[in-house]
């Protein structure tokens, strides 16, 4: 699949964003999502084939998209983008024109372990894609309120906390999402990329 976006970060490397291939990328996403650190992602108990089914379903939607993010050619993150008005989060805040929701699942640290500045540089490239590449005005994230690591990470990236909300349960054919207590946070394009 061809890249949708490329972003070079000095001293870090080249980050590319491409559509997720539900079948070809299922093993990578399954390996990340089944780890305990990814418990809030809600896929720890799924098989590789079930992960592929989830993303094959998403690939058929016009409002929700999954992307594989690579750093210097190696898988580094799963980025999901969605239209908040077409998602349960849209029931919990006043959606503005130009809003885009994102979910981020980072690859685990490599053999060298965590590296200072790695996540920040990767998130900067992903927010550049979402805000500049997709020409959006504001990003919204909705991590579980118990996921303090993600909330703190987004705040360090410039996101501003909004309200804590309860995302309603979704139970429709092909999709079941349990109710979720979420902490909303927002990042304006003018804050992330002034000028």
SULPEHU-V582573 format. One record per backbone hydrogen bond with DSSP energy under -0.5 kcal/mol. CO is the residue of the C=O (numbers start at 1). NH is the residue of the N-H. E is the energy in kcal/mol with one decimal. If there is no record, write none. Layout:
((CO/NH/E) (CO/NH/E))
//
This chain:
((2/19/-0.6) (5/17/-2.4) (7/15/-3.1) (8/10/-0.5) (9/12/-2.4) (9/13/-2.3) (13/9/-3.0) (13/15/-0.5) (14/72/-3.2) (15/7/-2.8) (16/70/-2.5) (17/4/-3.6) (17/5/-1.5) (18/68/-2.4) (20/22/-0.8) (21/25/-2.9) (23/26/-0.8) (25/29/-2.3) (26/30/-2.9) (27/31/-2.1) (28/32/-1.9) (29/33/-3.1) (30/34/-1.7) (32/35/-1.1) (35/38/-1.8) (36/39/-1.9) (38/41/-2.2) (38/42/-0.5) (39/42/-1.3) (43/46/-1.8) (47/51/-2.2) (48/52/-2.3) (49/53/-2.1) (50/54/-2.3) (51/55/-2.1) (52/56/-2.1) (53/57/-2.3) (54/58/-2.0) (55/59/-1.9) (56/60/-0.6) (57/60/-1.3) (58/61/-2.0) (63/83/-1.9) (65/81/-2.5) (66/20/-2.4) (67/69/-0.5) (67/79/-2.4) (68/18/-2.0) (69/76/-3.4) (69/77/-1.7) (70/16/-2.2) (70/72/-0.5) (71/74/-2.0) (74/71/-2.7) (76/107/-2.9) (77/69/-3.1) (77/79/-0.5) (78/80/-0.5) (78/105/-2.4) (79/67/-2.3) (80/103/-2.2) (81/65/-3.0) (82/84/-0.7) (82/101/-2.9) (83/86/-1.8) (84/87/-1.6) (84/90/-0.9) (87/90/-1.6) (88/91/-1.6) (89/92/-2.1) (93/95/-1.0) (96/99/-1.9) (98/137/-1.6) (98/138/-1.7) (100/140/-2.1) (101/82/-2.1) (103/80/-2.8) (105/78/-2.8) (110/113/-2.3) (115/118/-1.9) (117/121/-2.2) (118/122/-2.1) (119/123/-2.9) (120/124/-2.2) (121/125/-1.9) (122/126/-2.2) (123/127/-2.8) (124/128/-2.0) (125/129/-2.0) (126/130/-2.4) (127/131/-3.0) (128/132/-2.0) (128/133/-2.1) (129/134/-1.5) (131/136/-1.6) (137/189/-3.0) (138/100/-1.9) (139/187/-2.0) (140/102/-2.1) (141/185/-1.6) (143/183/-3.1) (144/147/-2.0) (146/148/-1.9) (147/151/-2.1) (148/152/-2.8) (149/153/-2.1) (150/154/-2.7) (151/155/-2.2) (152/156/-2.4) (153/157/-1.2) (154/159/-2.3) (155/158/-1.6) (160/186/-2.4) (163/184/-2.2) (165/167/-0.6) (165/182/-2.8) (167/180/-2.1) (170/177/-2.8) (172/175/-2.1) (175/172/-2.4) (177/170/-2.8) (180/167/-3.7) (180/182/-0.7) (181/145/-2.4) (182/165/-2.9) (182/184/-0.7) (183/143/-0.6) (184/162/-3.3) (185/141/-2.3) (186/160/-3.2) (187/139/-2.6) (188/191/-0.8) (188/192/-2.4) (189/193/-3.2) (191/194/-0.5))
//
